[in-house]
Amino acid sequence: KETDLFKVYQVPHDLGTIERTAPHLADKAPSLLRVRDALYSESTRRLVERITGCGRIGDTVDCSANVYMRGGHLLCHDDVIGNRLVSF
């Protein structure tokens, strides 16, 4: 994705379903999928609940990845999404 303000490389599919929606990409990113699996795990969700006090995190977890190249920066924004409990 590129605008006059930034250039960012994004995973083109939700990492939760990438094996089904884009298996050719999933095959190229085994390390990223191991990180995803750790973040999606029951134990990680319970840990985040304890640390943040956000309440119960359900089974639906959205995960994506972005790469900012040299000189690229995440712009100021809000993460207001109605059902989002945690963002990092």
Summary of the structure (lengths in Angstrom):
residues: 88
radius of gyration: 14.9
end to end distance: 20.1
largest distance: 41.0
contacts: 160
relative contact order: 0.20
helix: 34%
strand: 9%
